[in-house]
Amino acid sequence: MWFLAVVGAVIIGLVTPPEEYLVWLPIVLAGLVILTFFIQLAIQRTEGFVFRAMTSITGATIVLAIATAVLVSIA
């Protein structure tokens, strides 16, 4: 998920105008949260579910927070 967060942030930085960065970055995070749950439910392993989901979502949040700081500072 962290890689997808980086990819999403780069695409947003390249495609969207600077005034829309704060609109699209949370949408990417929401999509990653939903994707995380789909993937974790598809694995069908109950042990460690919360830890795996928490790690994935926390990492994506940190990556997108850093991307937000970078994009807003250069805008």
C-alpha angles and dihedrals in degrees: 000000000000091000091051089050090055091047091049092049092049092049091049091048092052102038110033128066115252094252090062099051092097090051098052103038094066089047089056090050091050091051091050092051091052091045090050092056092046091052094045092049091047090055089060095206112135098189112087094007095131093046094048093047092044093050093048095047094042092051092049090048092052092047092050092045090055090045090051092052092048096045095046092047094053094042 
